[in-house]
Amino acid sequence: MKKGIVVVCTLALVLALGGMAFAENVIKIGAIYPFTGPMAGTAQMLKDGVEMAVDIINNKYDFDFLFADTEGLPNLGGAKIEIIWADSAGDPKTGMSEAERLITSEGVVALIGCYQSSVTKTASQVAERYGIPFVNGDSSSPQLTERNFKWFFRTDPHDGLYARQQFEHLIELEKQTGESLRRLAIVYENTEFGSQVARAQEALAKEYGFQVVEKLAYTTGATSLNSEVTRLMASKPDVVLMAAYISDQILFTKTFKTMRFAPKVWHNTAAPGEPDFLKSVGDDGNYLFLRQGFCADQVVNKPVIGQILEEFRNKFGQEMLADAVRSFHAPIVLADAINRAGSTDPEAIRQALLETDIPGDYCLSPWEGIKFDPETGQNIHSQYIICQIQDQDFYTVFPSEFATREPVFPFPSWDDR
Amino acid sequence: MPKISRKTVVTVLLYVGAVVIAPLFSKAPFYRHVLIMVGLYGLLGVAWNIMGGYTGLYSFGQSAFFGIGAYTSTMMLVKAGVSPWIGMLCGGILAAIVAAGVAYPTSRLRGPYFTIASQAFARTFQILMTNWDYVEGAIGIPLPLMPDTWRFMQFKDKIPYHIIIFGLLGIAILVCYYIANSRTGYYFRAIRDSEQVASALGINTVRQRIIAAMLSAFFTAIAGTFYAQYVLYIDPESVTHHALSIEIVMVAAVGGAGTIWGPVLGAAILMPISQYARAALGGAGRGIDLIIYGVIIMVIALVRPTGILGFFQRERTIEGEGGDDVDTTITAGTGSDDAVRGALGQS
């Protein structure tokens, strides 16, 4: 009897495997995201971003955007894009095997994903071996586009680029205010993301003539950061450059406040942009600088953003955040390339990807467009924007052509708020 | 050396036959990947079994040895262009040395205290690797892509990997079989059943525990090198993470700890379930595959707390009560009397 239960469970699985539907005239694209594990929430946002893009491609919308006025891909007889989802569980080995399965068993013509850079590394290796285009919009490790892969393309900027923009911003702040911001403290969480950012920052500090007075690695998930902040205060930095995950970012903010630590500039990665941050810290989150791939205030520069955000809100019942914007571009780029290629032959798609030239009007992110470097596969127009939190909302302050508000400088002391 | 019985010959032939036939059922790389995972986790389970199953040292720190294997061969390959075959051997030896270094100071710890110490060691090791710049820290190391070669153990096709991992697994099983039937094996089981009694009988328990740890670490590290060559990218998160240690214990426990084929059976059952469940249901993004996986493990644990192989073992022992020759490959080491008698050389 009990053995029977095991047998039935196993049978059910086998049947579920065989029951996959097959539809005609669809172009299958594989998408690998960490749907289980600690990044599951982010993966859902990334998935919504991809689905929004696919929805625009496959259906008619009355705004000015790529594929908005057609159903499916016009050059392929209106073929629709179908996404085959796969779960990486955030594990490079699983990402690899899922990429392989999508290519060989599901017959996808291209791959997108995988958020965590380590998973993107192994999954794109598989794509490279099989000769299948891989378009990534959501991994930021500089290494990814330093491998000279033929089949790998990235729409988003990477961490190296981000650090450079950060220094350009600091220099501009110095010019505007006449204050010296040369003493830097670099604080980073010690996994791959934080390490990459810190490494780039340290190199650039040397290049631009800044002095790193403290370089502090911490382990994510700490329950107290008092000793870290004490060390930071002792080094008397003008600027704190921080690469933290959301939970630590909240704790750092609270600890800074308790210990009354207010450097002139507090520069961060994207963590304060996540919805939980302002919910947890409220007004204490004001005046932080952060990097963003996207900021909703950019709607003043591109009205179509507002319409897409509106559609997203209606469809998924929540705001379209930066992560969804990141994953949104990849399917658009692929649909555009497949449409121009007029075929689903991988080599034809790759050639079309190399000739991609999407104008900035069709990017949600503040880019001049999407055009790939033929050597590295990196989008040469990609860049971040730097936002500041003011009145518990995000405003672009750098680069100046996108700025919607003047930055508040210096970071006000905790007692004067 | 035990006599080579007909049963042994048949077992070897069956194993080789199964390994050769298995990949022929489907050409799909995913299917063959699942088989390779069975081999990899089977090897890890067999290695854990030497410590956990035979000697009663429930190690939850195998990920450290796995990491040593993966990092040693990869660093030798990346920095000096040394073939991973040599790196594999070096990694195994290095892991064995480290294991000896850990086993000695922990030799007085028993039961859960040893388990805690092993886990603490592995976690420390992960933090070390994450912060060590020479091995690229948290960023990890991508292995250089090469054309198919046996010398550098890199292939586009799955079959060579299949041959390598099941070859390694075969060697590990043979070693395990040899040990289980040797005096060392009886010492191990005597320690598992009662360390005090074993010690009172004159067994040098510290020494035997160190030997068990070294053997286990050696094979775990070899699996680590294989992983690095197969996935072609390693970072502390994927090769030294404590979740890996738990997966290894699970494979052995579900299949049947303390038996030669138990860990292999455990891998052969758990890997296809987890992989196919994820492939079929993982894309929905609700973790249903993990729920199914968890339920199956709970069912097995409830129905057969001693592992799936224990199912057959119990039946066979009952059948064999009439004084039949009990299959040593399966029931070796049940009952402390047996072990102690063996240790005294009276059996």
Interface residues (C-beta under 8 A of the other chain):
Chain A: K2 K3 I5 V6 C9 T10 L13 V14 A16 L17 Y33 F35 T36 A40 A43 Q44 K47 I84 W85 A86 D87 A89 D91 P92 K93 T94 M96 S97 E98 E100 R101 T104 S105 S118 K121 T122 Q125 E128 R129 S141 Q143 R147 N190 T191 E192 G194 S195 Q196 R199 A217 T219
Chain B: A28 P29 F30 H33 M37 I127 T130 N131 G137 A138 I139 G140 P142 L145 K156 Y227 V231 L232 Y233 D235 E237 S238 I273 Q275 Y276 A277 R278 A279 A280 L281 G282 G283 A284 G285 R286 G287 D289 L290 I292 V295 I296 V299 I300 L302 V303
